[in-house]
């Protein structure tokens, strides 16, 4: 046996025992096997909405919260802004009156799981329980049936997409260039700069209405909303934004002309 053969056999054995497994990208929401374009073209997941209309959807995760959510609602009122709140089921049960108030003001409520777990590694049954318990909590609190779902951390895979469909929920993420990372409390100026520098029609902006010991999101909104309004933007719910989606034939005509 040559020295090359002696090296080759152990390597081959290791390769057969431990086949290469594709890794998901942690920096951006990702599936193990399909890229964003695949799910976007099928309409399985929405990151943003292609449109010529100057409208943006602000979204807030992790609430409701008895302080921050109410403060955000006050700022939204000042600029006639409508938003979508992706709520956590157990917090809905704790603050049902806030969720009722959000709906009464014309905002939208979406499903953000019951206990805010990482869905990576969850069984299909556990995924279903997280979504269905939140649906039940929202309905019991308000009589409203949520039609949108956003997973904590932006995780998705085929199983979770199918569970979302089974619960009659549209899978919504966010514009990658509009992740404010406000949950890290990076500073008001950084949040403001992130949104204003990157703003474009059809954006879905990711923010949070429950960040421990922070008022940065509220303070940032006080600067962001008047500036975008001055630029001609309107602020709509995600469901409203979806109605502004440009049709493929309309997009084609724009290219031809």
C-alpha positions in Angstrom: 0.0 0.0 0.0 1.4 3.4 -1.1 1.6 6.4 1.2 -1.1 8.0 -0.9 -3.5 5.1 -0.4 -2.9 5.2 3.3 -4.0 8.9 3.4 -6.9 8.5 0.9 -8.8 5.6 2.7 -9.3 7.5 6.1 -10.4 10.7 4.2 -12.9 8.8 2.1 -14.3 7.0 5.2 -14.8 10.4 7.0 -16.5 11.9 3.9 -18.9 9.0 3.7 -19.6 9.1 7.4 -20.1 12.9 7.6 -21.6 14.1 4.3 -21.5 17.9 3.7 -24.6 19.7 5.0 -25.6 23.1 3.6 -25.4 25.9 6.2 -28.1 28.6 6.5 -26.8 32.2 6.5 -27.2 33.7 10.0 -26.8 37.3 8.9 -30.1 37.3 6.9 -33.3 35.3 7.2 -32.7 32.1 5.1 -33.9 28.7 4.3 -31.5 25.7 4.2 -32.3 24.8 0.6 -34.1 27.6 -1.3 -33.1 31.3 -1.7 -35.3 34.4 -1.3 -36.1 34.6 -5.0 -37.7 31.1 -5.0 -40.2 32.0 -2.2 -40.8 35.5 -3.4 -41.7 34.4 -6.9 -44.1 31.8 -5.6 -45.7 34.4 -3.3 -44.9 32.3 -0.2 -43.0 35.1 1.6 -43.2 38.9 1.3 -40.1 41.0 2.0 -41.3 44.2 0.3 -43.8 45.2 -2.3 -42.8 46.5 -5.8 -44.9 49.6 -6.3 -44.7 53.1 -7.9 -46.9 54.5 -5.1 -45.1 56.4 -2.4 -46.2 54.3 0.5 -44.3 52.5 3.3 -45.4 49.9 5.9 -44.1 50.4 9.4 -44.2 47.2 11.4 -43.6 46.7 15.1 -42.8 43.3 16.7 -42.9 41.7 20.2 -45.7 43.8 21.9 -48.1 44.8 23.1 -46.4 46.7 25.9 -48.3 49.0 28.3 -45.8 51.9 27.9 -44.0 51.7 24.6 -46.9 50.6 22.5 -49.1 53.4 23.8 -46.4 55.9 23.1 -45.9 54.6 19.6 -49.7 54.8 19.0 -49.6 58.5 20.0 -46.9 59.3 17.5 -48.6 57.4 14.7 -51.8 59.4 15.4 -50.0 62.7 15.0 -49.0 61.8 11.4 -52.2 59.9 10.4 -49.9 56.8 10.1 -51.3 53.3 10.0 -49.0 50.4 11.0 -48.9 46.6 11.5 -48.2 45.2 15.0 -46.9 41.6 15.1 -48.0 40.6 18.5 -46.9 37.8 20.9 -49.8 35.7 22.1 -49.0 35.6 25.8 -48.6 39.4 25.8 -52.0 39.8 24.1 -53.5 37.8 27.0 -51.8 40.2 29.4 -52.8 43.4 27.6 -56.0 42.7 25.6 -57.2 46.3 25.9 -54.1 47.6 24.0 -54.7 45.2 21.1 -58.4 46.4 21.0 -57.1 50.0 20.9 -54.7 49.3 18.0 -57.5 47.9 15.9 -59.9 50.7 16.8 -57.3 53.2 15.6 -57.1 51.5 12.2 -53.9 49.6 12.7 -53.4 45.9 11.8 -52.6 43.0 14.1 -50.3 40.1 12.9 -49.3 36.9 14.5 -45.7 36.8 16.0 -46.0 33.4 17.8 -47.2 32.7 21.3 -44.0 32.7 23.4 -41.5 34.1 20.9 -39.3 31.0 20.6 -36.7 30.3 18.0 -38.5 28.2 15.4 -35.3 26.6 14.2 -35.5 23.0 15.4 -39.1 23.2 16.5 -41.3 20.3 15.5 -44.2 20.8 13.1 -46.7 20.3 16.0 -44.9 22.9 18.1 -44.9 25.3 15.3 -48.6 24.8 14.8 -49.3 25.3 18.5 -47.4 28.6 18.5 -49.4 30.0 15.6 -52.8 28.6 16.6 -52.6 29.7 20.2 -51.7 33.2 19.2 -54.6 33.3 16.7 -56.9 32.2 19.5 -55.5 34.8 21.9 -56.0 37.6 19.3 -59.5 36.5 18.5 -60.6 36.1 22.2 -59.2 39.6 22.9 -60.7 41.4 19.9 -62.9 39.2 17.8 -60.4 39.8 15.0 -58.8 37.0 13.0 -55.2 37.9 12.1 -54.2 37.2 8.4 -50.4 37.8 8.7 -47.6 36.0 10.3 -44.0 37.0 11.1 -41.6 34.5 12.8 -39.2 35.7 15.5 -35.8 36.3 14.1 -37.1 36.0 10.5 -36.5 32.2 10.4 -38.2 30.2 7.7 -38.2 26.8 6.2 -40.6 24.7 4.1 -42.3 23.3 7.2 -43.0 26.7 8.8 -44.3 28.1 5.5 -46.7 25.2 5.2 -47.8 25.6 8.9 -48.4 29.3 8.2 -50.6 28.4 5.2 -52.5 25.8 7.2 -53.4 28.6 9.7 -54.5 30.8 6.8 -51.7 33.3 7.5 -49.6 35.3 4.9 -45.9 35.0 5.7 -44.4 38.5 6.1 -40.8 39.4 6.7 -39.2 42.9 6.0 -37.1 44.9 3.6 -33.5 43.8 4.3 -32.4 47.5 4.0 -35.0 48.5 6.6 -34.0 46.4 9.6 -33.5 49.1 12.2 -32.1 46.7 14.8 -33.8 49.0 17.4 -34.0 46.0 19.7 -30.3 46.5 20.3 -30.9 50.2 21.3 -28.2 51.4 18.8 -29.1 55.1 19.4 -31.9 57.3 18.1 -29.7 58.8 15.3 -28.7 55.4 13.9 -32.4 54.3 13.7 -33.4 57.5 12.0 -30.5 57.4 9.6 -31.2 53.7 8.7 -34.8 54.4 7.7 -34.4 57.8 6.0 -31.3 57.0 4.0 -32.8 53.8 2.6 -36.5 54.8 2.2 -38.2 53.8 -1.0 -41.7 53.0 -2.1 -43.0 49.6 -1.0 -40.7 49.2 2.0 -41.6 47.1 5.0 -39.8 48.6 8.0 -38.9 46.4 11.0 -39.1 48.0 14.4 -40.2 46.9 17.9 -42.8 48.2 20.4 -41.3 46.2 23.2 -37.6 46.8 23.9 -36.5 46.6 27.5 -35.6 49.9 29.1 -35.6 51.8 25.9 -37.5 54.7 24.3 -35.3 55.0 21.2 -37.9 53.6 18.8 -40.5 56.2 20.0 -38.0 59.1 19.7 -36.8 57.9 16.3 -40.3 57.8 15.0 -40.8 61.5 16.0 -38.1 62.4 13.5 -38.7 59.7 10.8 -42.5 60.2 10.2 -42.5 64.0 9.7 -39.5 63.8 7.3 -41.0 61.0 5.2 -44.4 62.8 5.1 -42.6 65.9 3.8 -41.2 63.7 1.1 -44.7 62.6 0.1 -44.9 59.2 1.6 -48.0 57.7 3.2 -47.9 55.1 6.0 -50.0 52.1 5.5 -50.6 48.6 6.9 -48.9 45.6 5.3 -52.3 44.4 3.9 -52.9 47.8 2.4 -49.4 47.9 1.0 -50.1 44.6 -0.8 -52.9 46.2 -2.7 -50.4 48.7 -4.2 -48.3 45.9 -5.8 -47.4 46.8 -9.4 -48.7 44.3 -11.9 -46.1 42.5 -14.1 -47.7 43.8 -17.3 -47.6 47.4 -16.0 -43.9 46.9 -15.1 -43.3 45.6 -18.6 -44.9 48.7 -20.2 -42.7 50.9 -18.1 -39.6 49.1 -19.5 -40.9 49.3 -23.1 -41.5 53.0 -22.9 
